[in-house]
Amino acid sequence: MSFALSKAVNPAKVFLTRKAEMTGRWDPSYFRPELVALEKRVCEATSHRLRDFVQQMSGGATPSIKDADTHYTESADGVPFIRVQNLSTTGRLYLEDCKRISRSTHEGLLARSKLFGGELLVKITGVGRMAVASVVPDGFEANINQHIVAIRTKGRKTSETLAAWLNLDSAERLASRRSTGGTRPALDYPALLSLPIVFDERLPTLIEDAVVKCQARLEKAQGLLGTIDDVLLAELSVIRKADPPNTIKKRIFQTDFHKITGQRFDPIFHQGDIFHFVREANCGLPRLGDLVAYFLTGFAAGRGDQSDEEGAIIQIRPTNLSNDRELVFNRNVTIAAAELKMRTFDALKRGEVLFNNTNSQEQVGKTVYFDLNGDYFSSNHITRIAPKGDQLNAQYLSYVLNLYQRQKVFFKLCTNWNNQSGVGVDVLEKIPIPLPNPKRQALIAAKLEKIRDEARMLRLQAVEDLQQAKAEIEALILGKKVVE
């Protein structure tokens, strides 16, 4: 007896598989026809598995935040603590947002996961792309958390070739095929080691050429974004002055006790005029609280409050605010859609400004302009600001707040507790905002948006070109087209 499916069904979602072909796994997604066909094509090109290249493997760990003062540090003398977000499909480590651990933790608790130059680092746990791989630079002292495995190979060239293959889309699809788990997929060691490897020594050079072209566009985009604060200050007729030398003499000061009575006692708050760089603006400096219709804070949502059901609503958190001050959605927390009926006032509105009120001290104050359709919530680490439209342009405000953040205004205004820092509404209400007339604000915002749009186009082109280059590399290495 044989069975046949109607031609009306989607063969990528509804398919038949012989029982004899089902070995090791029973979950349907593992046997999706396109993945089975992909693995067959790759295995025709190679007999190698990742295990053939491994001399030693070690996994990391994450020290408890309960003992944060012991394990973590913001000192430049701390040891870089590599997390999933520090890995990159370029094969390089991305260290701009890198946490640090204390020397004692590196040498003690995490001694077994110390990194060595030339090791291959592979992501084995977490949402998003699986098996992202980077290579440890020579002479780079660091450690890893439990979501990454460090693999010692025969040498740097071997690690670079492996990373170049693992970061191709075909290898990632085969890695994701082997992952288990629902909301937090994971690759166990046997599954990781079973990955087919097309070991072609041309790969690192081919990938590097594509990455260099991509990086050139990205750097040009970043250069454009780096001009935004200067353009904003210039539009306000403010001449930007060089930062004073960071010497001990400059950091030591005296003040009268009566001047700080009833205020905070932390010295950084009283070191000088926090807003000195906008005092020369060619306009008034009213308080933000006088220009805003409302400040609203989002709500906390623990694991039990979250939902993965279809139609669930994204709750915007600090992780959704990129360093470029844009909304990103590669790490999302979602809330059941039914909550919308009970949380009508918690639904975000287009035209609001989203301010990151709680984070590490360096990150507090990151701001984005919200202009998305659909339903969204925000966490209690986000303050929603609704400017009075006839007085304050929302986009213009977002640029001013980000200027302040990069000038360390909020760093100095923060209240610190339990390894976190925050700026409350009571503080936000009092900060001065340079306020040209509404028409002028709109023109300034439009000028800054044009710069941002140019940067977006450059980044988009960089990503598209890199993806195209990778597809062509796959076709070359495998001798046939793999990407469908």
N, C-alpha and C positions, 0 to 999 in steps of 0.2 A: 504494500500500500504506500502511496506517495502523497505528499501534500503540496499544495501550491497556494501562494498568496495572491490576492487580487492585485492587479496592476494599479489600482487606485491608492494603495497604501504607500507611504514614504519608505523606501527600502533602507534608508539610513537609520530609521527608527524602529521599523517592524521587519524582522528577518527570521529565517530559520537556520539552525546550525545542527549538524549531526552530533549526536551524543558522543560518538567515538572521538570527535575532534575537541571535545570539552575536557581539557586536562588542567588540573590545578585550581582553576577558578570556576565559579558558577554564576557570577554576576553578568548580566546581559551586556553591559557597557564594554566589558573586556573583549567581547566577541563581535563588536560592531564591524560590519564587512570592510569598511574603509581602513580600519586599523589592522585587521587581519591581513588585508592585501598589502598594506604598507610594510608590515613586519616581514612578510614573505619577500617583498622586493629588496628590502635592506639586507636580509639574510642571504639572498642570492649574491649580494655584492661583498659579503664578508662572513667569516666564521668566527671572528673575534668577539669576545664579551668583555665587559669592563673588568671582570675578575682577572683576566689575563694580564692586566697592567698594574695590578695593585700589589705593592710590597708591604704596606702597612696602612691601617685605617684607625682613625680615632674620632669620636664624637665629643662635642662640647657639653656645657651645662650653663644654666643661668642662675647666678647667685640670688638668694632671696632678697626681695626689696625690704623685708623687715630689718635686715642688717645693711641697709644701703650705705650708711656712713662708713662701714667697714670695707665693703666690696667695691663701691663705685666712687669715682672722683671726676671732677671737672678740671683738674690740674693738667697742664701740658705734659707733666712727667708721668701721667697715667699710661697704662698699656691699652692700645686700641682693642675694643671688644667687637669682633665682627659679627654682624647679624645678617639676616636674609636680605634686608634692603641695601646692604653694602656690596652684595654680589651684583654682577652685571653681565648681560648677554654679549658684551664686547670682550669678555674674558678678563677685564681689568676690575680691580676693586674700586668702588665708589666710596670715598672716605669723607665727603663733605659733612654728612650727618652721622658721625661715628661716636658711639659712647666709649668711655674709658673705664677700666677697672684698676684697682690699686695694685701696686707691685706685689704686696703680700698675697693677694688673691691669685694673681697670675702664677706666682711661684709655689703657692700652697694648694688651695682648693682646686684650681684648674690647671695644675702642673701637667697633667697627662694630655691636655689639649693645646699645649703651646704650639704655635705654628713655626714652620721652617720654610725658607725660601725655596720656591719651585714646587711646593705642594699644590695639589688640586683641591679646591673647595667646591662642594656640591650641595645645593639646597635639597633637603630630603623631607621637609615638613612645611606646610603652610598653603594658604590659598594662592591662586594665580599660577603662573608658570612654574613647572616642576623641573628639577635637575639643572637650574641655572648654575653655571660653573665659572669660576675665576681662578687665577693662578696667583699664588703669594709672591710678591716681589722679593728679590734677594736682599738680605739684611733687614727685612721688615719684621719687627717683633710685635706679635699680636696673639689673640686668643679667639675662640669661637663659642657660640651658644649651641643649644641642643638641636637646633633646626638645621644645622650644617654638619657635614662630615668632611674631615681632612684626609686626603689620600696621598700617601707617599708613593711616587712612581720611580722609574729608572732615572729620571732627570727632568729638567725644565722643559726641554723640547717635547718630551712625551706628554707632560702635563698640558702644555699649550695645544698640542694636537688633539688631545682628548677634550679639552675645554671648547675648542673650535667646533668639534663635532657635536658635543652635547648642547651647544647653544643654537644649533640649527633647528628649524621647526620640526623636521622629521624625527630627530632624536627626542625632542621634547614631547611629541605626541606618543612615542613609545614609552617614555618615562611616565607620563600621565596615565597611560593604559595600565601600568603596573601598580599605580598608587592605590591605596585603600583608605577608607574613612569617608565621612560625609562632609561636615562643615570644615574639617581640618584634614585635608588629604595628607598622606604620608607614604614615603617609600621605605620599606624595611631593608635591611642590608642585603638579604638574598635577592630581593626584587631589583635593587640598585645594581648589584653585581652581575645580574643576568642581562643587563642592557646590551644590545648589539652595538658594536663599535666599528665604524668604518675608519680605519687608521690610515689616513693619507697625509703624508708629510707636507703636501702642498697647502693643506687647510689653513694653518696659522697665517701664512703670507697672504693668501687670498682674502681671508677674513680681515686681517689687519689693514689691507689696502682699502676695503670697504668701510671699515671703522674710522680710519683717518679722514676720509671724505665726509663721513657722517659727523665726526667731531668738529670738523672745520665749520660746518653749517651751524651746529649747536653752539659753538663758541661765538660765532657772529651774532646769533640770536641772543645769547647771554650778554654780549657787549651792548646790544641795543637796549635790553632791559636795564642794564647798569646805568644808562643815561637818564632814566626816568626821574630820579630824585633831583638831579641837576637841572633838568628842564623845568620841573615844577618850581624849584626855588627861583630860577631865572624868571619865570612868568610872574612870580611874586616880587620881583626886583630885589631879591636877596642875593648878596654876593657870598658864595660859600667860602668859608675860611678853613685853613688847614687845621687839623686837630693838634692841640698842644702836645708837646713831648710827654710820654707816659713815664715820668720820673717820680721818685719818692717825694721829692720836694714839692712837686705839683699836686701830689695826692694828700699831703698833710695840710690841714687848715684849722683855723680856730673860728668859733662863733660864740655869740653871747647866749647864755642860758635862757634868758627871757625870750629870745627869738624862736626857740624851739619848744618852749613850754606849751603843753597841750597838743603837741605834734609827735611825730615819730622820732626815735632816737638813733636810727641807723645812719651812719655817716654818709653813705653814698647818696642818700636822699637830700642831704644838706650841702653837698660838695660845691654846688654852684647852681645857677639858673638853668634848669633842665631845658627850657624852651628858648634859650638865648639865640639859637640859630634862625628863629622866625620872628624875632622882635622887630627886625627891620622891614618886615613885609609892608608893601604899599597899600595896606588895607587894615581894617579893624581886626581885633583878636577876641571876639566874644567867647563865652564858655560854651562847650558842646551841649551841655544840658539845656541851654536856652534855644537851641536850634533843632531839637529832637522831639518828635511826637511821642516816642516811647523807647524804652530799653526793656528787652525781654530776654530771659535766660532759658535755655533749653532744659531738658529733663534727663536725669540719669536713667540708664537702662542696663541692668546687669544681664548675665547670661540667661536667667529665667524670663526676662522681659523681651528677649529677642526672638525673631521668627525667620525661618527660611522658606515659608510658604510662598506660593506663587502670588505675585501682586504685593508682596511686603514692601514697606516704605523705608527708603534709606534714611538713616539718622546721621546727619553730617557731624563729624567729629574732627579734632585737630589733624588726624591722619588724612583727612580729605582736603586739607589746605596745603598746596604745594609750596615749595620754597620760592616759586615764581608768582605766588599769590593768585593761584587759580585753583578751581575745584577739580579734584581728581577722584576717580572712583574705582581704584584697583584694590582697595582694602575697605570693604563696606560692612557696616552693621545695619541690620534691617529689623523693622518693627512691624508686627501684624497690621494689615490694613484696617482691621476692625477698630484699632485704637484711634483712628482718625475721628470717629464719631464722638469719642469721649475727650479728645484732645484737639478740639477745633482751633483753639487759640495757639496751640503749639505748632501748627502747620506754617511753614515759612511762606513769606509773601515776596513776590518779585519786587525788586527795588530796595530790599533791605540790605544792610551792610552787616556782614558776619565777622565778629571780632573774637579771636581766640583769647579767652580770659584766664585760662589755667593751663600751664604747661611747664617745661623747664624755663628758667629765667630768660634764656636767650631767645626762646620761641614765643613767649607771651606777646600778644599784640599783632600777630600775623592776621591780616584782614583780607576778605574777598567781597566783591560786589555780587550779590545773588540775583541772577537774571534767568533762572531756568523755569520751564514749564513743568507742570506735574506736581505731585505731592512729595514733600520732604519734611523731616523733622530735624532738630539739632540737639546735641547733647548739652549737658549742664556746663561744659567747658567752652561753650559758644554763647556770646551775647549778641542778640539781634538788635540792631540799631535802625530805627526808621526816622530819617531826617524829615523836617518840615520842608516839603518840596518847593515852596515859594521863597525859602531862605537858603537852603543848603542842598546842593546837588549830591546825590548819593555816590555816584562814581567818583566825583571830586573828593568827597570825604574819605573814600577807601584809599585813594592815593595819599592823602595827607596822613592818615593813620599808619600806613605802611612806611612813609617817610619817617614818622616818629619812631616806629619800631626799629628801623635800621639805624636811627640815630641814638638808640639805646634809651629812649625816653621811658618806655615801659619797663625796661630792665631796672631802671632806677626807681620807678614808682611801685614795683612789685612788693607784695607782702609774701614772705617765704614761710613754708611749713612742710614738714614730712616729705622732703625731697621734691616738693612742688612749689610753684610760685603762681601768684594770681594778681589780677587787677580787677577790682569790683566796680559796680556801677557808680558807687559814691565817688570814686576817683575819676572815672570817665567823664562824669557830669562836669567836673571842674577844669578839664584841660582846655587851653585856648585853641581856637581854630582860626587860621587866617581866612578872612571872609571877603573876597571880592564880590561884586554884584552877581546875581544868579546867571546872567547871560555870560559874564566873563568866566564864571566857574564851569559852565557847560563847554565853552570853547577850550579851556585848559584841559578838561577831562577828555574831550574829543581828540586833542593833540596827543595826549598821553596814550589814548586807546589806539591811535594810528601806529604809534611805536610798538605797542604790544601786538597788534595785528601783524605787523611785519615780522616780529619775532616768532609768532605762532606759525606763520607760513614757512619760515625757514626751518623750524623744528619739524613740522609736518613733512616737508620735502626731505629732510634728513632721514626721518624714520622710513618713509616710503622707499627711498633710494637704497637704504640698508636692507630692507626686506626683499627688494628686487634682487639685490646683489646676492643675498643668501640663497634665494630660490635658484639663481643661475649657478651658484657654487654647488648646490645639491645636485642639480642636473649633471654638472660636469663630473663630480666625484662618483655618483652612482651610475653614470652612463645612460641615464634615462630620466625623464621628468618624474619627480616625486610629488611636488606640490600640486594639488588638484584644485 
